[in-house]
Structure formats: C-alpha cells, structure tokens
Amino acid sequence: MTKKHPVNEKSKQEQLEQFKTDDRNQALTTNQGLKLSEDEFSLKAGERGPTLMEDFHFREKMTHFDHERIPERIVHARGFAAHGEFELYDSLSEYTKAKFLQNPSVKTPVFVRFSTVAGSKGSAETVRDARGFATKFYTEEGNYDLVGNNIPVFFIQDAIKFPDLIHAVKPEPHNEMPQAASAHDTFWDFIANNQESAHMVMWSMSDRAIPRSLRMMEGFGVHTFRLVNAEGKAHFVKFHWKPVLGTHSLVWDEAQTISGKDPDFHRRDLWESIENGDYPEYELGIQIIDEEDEFKFDFDILDPTKLWPEEDIPVKLVGKMTLNRNVDNVFAETEQVAFHPGHVVPGIDFSNDPLLQGRLFSYTDTQLIRLGGPNFHELPINRPVCPFHNNQRDGYGRQTINKGPVSYHRNSLAANTPAPVPESEGGYAHYQEKVEGRKVRSRSESFKDHFSQATLFWNSMSPPEKEHIISAFSFELGKVKSKSVQQQVVDMFANVSTVLAKQVAQAIGATPPSGEDAPVTKSSPALSQEQTIKKPNTRKVAVIVANDFSGDLPQVLNSLKQQGIQPEIVSTTLQNVKGTDGSELEVQHTFLTSDSVLFDAVYVVGSASADEKFRKEALTFAQEAFEHFKPIGATDEGVKWLKAAGLDSSPGVVTGETTRFTDEFIEAISAHRHWNRHVI
Ligand code: HDE
C-alpha cells in the first residue's frame, strides 16, 4: 500500500504563527505555568540572610539564563535573515520535475539567511569577506536549500581541505587576532601554499567582497548540480541570484569606517528596507549544460574553482524571489535555521564536485553540535510545510508525540507504513549516474589549471576595479608580517597578471616579477560591476539643513522621494528645522549620531544663518562623500560652501546653479559612484 503525501494546508507563515507568543498583558509565570507574586527578590532566610535552595523560581530563571547561548556556527556565524516568496516565470518542466519549478502561479515561501564567513557572531558586517546567501524553499515536496555565496567559485577543490582553510582565515590561535579579517599571515600562507585558491582570492580582493547592501549582491550556488526532468533526462546546472537593484559595493576606506560607526550596517539596511516596504528582490538564473557536453570546455565542470562564463553559457532568468517579512525573533528563526545542500527535492540532484560531496556530510553533522541533537528539523523555522513521517524516534528535545508501538520498517502491525513511495508518485530517486574507478586520493588532471580563470577575472575588470584589487592586495599583504609569505603571494599572483603582481610588490616592498602579461584574448563583461543595473531607488541621502533654509527645499525632497530615494535630515540637534517660509522639517540624525559613510549621497543645503561650526560639520560630510566617490548635491548656501572648499565642479557633484538640479542629482545618485573624480 502506498500512502498519499498530502500538502499541509497551512502556509509557512501560518505554521510559524502557532509557535509565536505575545507575552504582553499576561501574568508572569514559571515555565510550569505557576503564577508568580514576586520577581525581584530571591527567597532569603531573613531580609539580610542567605538565599535558600528551595527558591525554585530563582533556580529556574537562572538556569535558563545560564544556558541561553548555543555554539555559534563554525563559519558564517554572523548572519541575518528574512522571509519571502519565490515565483516562477515559466515552467521549467523541460529540465526538472521539481514541483515548485512547474507552475508559475505557485508562490513558494522562502527563508533567506545572509552572512559573512570568517567573523564571530558579533563581528562587524562590512568586513572584506565572501557573503553567504542561503535560501530555504518550503516546497510541497519538502524543503529545498540552495546554500550559496555571493562569489561564484570557492577557495579549494576538495572538502577535506575546508578545516585547513578555515583555521587559516580565522583569528590566529595564539592571540585570537585579527577578528573577521583575512589580512594576516596564516590566511596568506594558506593561499600561497594552496594555489587552487587564486581565482577566489581575486574575487575576495575585488569590490564583490565589500557589498553596499545585502540587497545589492549576486548569489551563486557555486557547484554544478543536476536538474532531472520527468523523463529522467538530466542537465548540468549552475544557479544564480541576480539582484533587481544591481550589484554595488562600498569602497574599502568607507567599509572600515562603517565597521566602527555601525557594525550592524547590513542587517539594519535589510531590516529597514523590508519595514519600509522596499522589498529586496532577486531573480533566479540558471545556466544549463547538456550532459553530452560535459567535456567540451577548457575547464572541468566539476571543479568549484571555475565559473561558466555567462557569454558562453547564458544565464536564463527563471523566477523572482521577494523578501517581504522580517523575522519576529532572531534567535528562534535566524540562529536556529539549519541549511543543508543535501536538502533537495525530486528533480534536483548533485554532481560529483568533490567540494559538494563533502558538504553533503558536514551540514547535518554541524547542526548536531550547534542545535544540540538530531531533532533540529522540528524547530518551527526548519519544519517542512508538508507532513513528514518515518521511524526515527526520541533524542534531545523531541517534540513529536509519535503514537503506537511500531517504529520500524518492514512491519505488519502498521501495514508496513510509513511506506516508501514510487518515483512516479513523488518518491525521491537518485539520478543513476554510472560511476566506476579505483579508490584513490588524488586530484584529476582536469582540475590543475589554477590561473586561467583568475586571469579572465582580472582582464574583465574596469580600470577602477583593477585599482581596487591592487589596493586590497596591498592592504592585506601589508598587514602580513612574514616577508617570505608576502613574496610567495606576489610570485603566485604573477601567474594571474604581472601588472597586478608588480604593483603589489612595489606597495609592500617585495621583489617584483619579471616579464609582461600575454595579450588579452578573452574577457567576460558580466564579471565587471561597471555594467550593472543602476537605479536611484532606496538610496539614502544625508540632507544637511540648518534653520532658515530656503522654502524650495521640501519640493526638492519630494521629487527625490518620488524616485524612491530616501532623504534623511541631518542637523546639529534633533529639534525640527524651520525654513524662511515657516515650513518645518523633522530631523532624523545629528552630526553626533551620524556620518557620511552611512549614506549613499550627501546634499548640503545649510542656510545663511548657520554658524561656522555647522559649516565645518557639513563640509566634513561632503569631503568624506567626495573621497568615497559619492554623489554630492548642494543648493542655497551649500553651493558657496562647496565652492570655497574646492569640492564643486567635479564629476558627480551637482549644484543648485544648474536649472535641472533635481534631475541631475537623481542621475548622479543612480550612478552610485563617480570613479572619474580626481581624489588625492
Ligand atoms: Fe559551508 N558550511 N561549507 N559553504 N556554508 C556551513 O553549516 C562547509 C561552502 C555556506 O546561513 C556550516 O550550518 C564545508 C561553499 C553558507 O546557516 C558547515 C565546505 C559554500 C553557510 C559548512 C563548505 C558554502 C554555510 C557551518 C567545503 C557556497 C551558512 C554552519 C566543502 C556554495 C548557512 C552550518 C546559514 C555554513 C561546511 C563550503 C556556503 C560547517 C565542509 C562552497 C551560506 O556545515
């Protein structure tokens, strides 16, 4: 007998509702439900006497508190998440039988957790690092997890090296420094001695590793997976997330300042955008390679240090994910969510990428220690929206109350249920790939080219992007103490580009390589952020205003808002500022609580009656924005101030003297940064 697998009528949101509690207006009780008459004084033998062991309330409260923390994730500890939904554009039945990829009218609930990799749970968010981009799709066939990063390749080719990589990048064990940073000896020693990392290092030294926002970065499944259709035909696939707002980055100096000014910069941005109704959106893209074409490329498609150039294998956009709901409780949801690349549904399968194969082991294993036992799938955030039944029992924190005496297969007492379901009825069957080989510990010859794609990446960068990469290497290696490691890295990256290696060598006092780069034969424009989508909406502008501002200002602010731009008023105090025509503006930030680096653009208005201190503060904002290549606008008194400081008439600086001020300022904001500005 085969049992149906009915879809739970409850949506993920409804399912989560059952577990939510609102403690407001409730009586205070113990965890056993006993109402309490007092909660501020422990039970003592006399007012000045010792506390009594019989104080069960004190003991329960303190014991719970003592156990409030769980081990942080060994990697990706610092993360932030949101709920949303995924909608498909057209059926993908040609490639896969996965139910959530068949019908465009189906909305699949998702939960997405973004993270940095190296830092501890409380570390700053704008550090130079890859970002995790993990998506849990709650499908009617079970949970599917796409556990990716914002960089399409990885440092190593085999999972067995992951502990070494992570030990090398984490703070050094003798002094636990530096936190959340790769700029130290052990990381670069690992890189120089594991040259398969060259390609990913190029990405981590690029602007990709300092995203402006979690809403403005790409996501990649990294590995090659398989899609399998209802006829059993398989295709190789790579997954992409493309942000609708485009891919944008910070500049390094700015990123470092933000780490101090607002270590929560990325989560705050995500949280506020969702609260404002500016829902982050990402399109899902797939690249497909026919199984017959597996060996047609100059790289091995199983090698996770290689990408599939988009110009050769186009990315087909197949759906859109919208993040539209913040979590109610970060611990219960974001911290307890358990992702696993092995959480798949029928129609999605693995390849033999040796990195992926190892991940298939690691993720369950790590949850056992982190979430305290094998029942983490019962936590509300991890529960599938469809029912689940099997003969697994007991263990720490078991919540399900399984009825009846039978907990084994095969049985007759429960008519041999729960029973497996044939593939035709939705039972998962692994793709029957033919494999044969000797048991070996070795790397395939086809995995041994470590530099061609690293060079492809370099050759695809725009001049400012190349400059940023050179500065990033110079910064990171400049922090390395070992001369030998510095030299090894310079020698290694001479294989990518001698132009790069020579400039880095110059910056860090190492011996430059000899020779010249070969002429460029190939580049991949899709790798550069220069061509990305540029939009003004959701950009934050610091509007620096003093009392007696001109009456036109509210009009300008309205025009900005109509484009989805978010002007926020910065002034000396939080008192409302008044215009010459009697209008008033609410002030959101003071010079003390805010900083230029926390905005996408600065708009200096000032006023004729503003004092010298105000003028200086305004110019500090403008000067910093200028050095970070950000758009700057000025009207009224602000124009005079910028002129006097020599900050006018540069690319991306728009002053009220032009009749089209508002339009031009919006254009400048859309451009994100103005690299052609001369900054010393
Ligand atoms: Fe992970 N990785 N990883 N990883 N990974 C974890 O699982 C691991 C790799 C990624 O928001 C851990 O639950 C191994 C590649 C993300 O909860 C752990 C290898 C990619 C997250 C683990 C890799 C990732 C993790 C730690 C080499 C991009 C955060 C906590 C074979 C495709 C998920 C946890 C979240 C988390 C192991 C390499 C992405 C230890 C062994 C490549 C986004 O299981």
Boltz pocket constraint, residues with backbone or C-beta under 6 A from the ligand:
constraints:
  - pocket:
      binder: B
      contacts: [[A, 73], [A, 74], [A, 75], [A, 76], [A, 79], [A, 113], [A, 114], [A, 115], [A, 131], [A, 132], [A, 133], [A, 134], [A, 147], [A, 148], [A, 149], [A, 151], [A, 154], [A, 158], [A, 159], [A, 160], [A, 162], [A, 220], [A, 221], [A, 222], [A, 223], [A, 334], [A, 337], [A, 338], [A, 339], [A, 354], [A, 355], [A, 356], [A, 358], [A, 359], [A, 362], [A, 363], [A, 364], [A, 366], [A, 367]]
      max_distance: 6.0
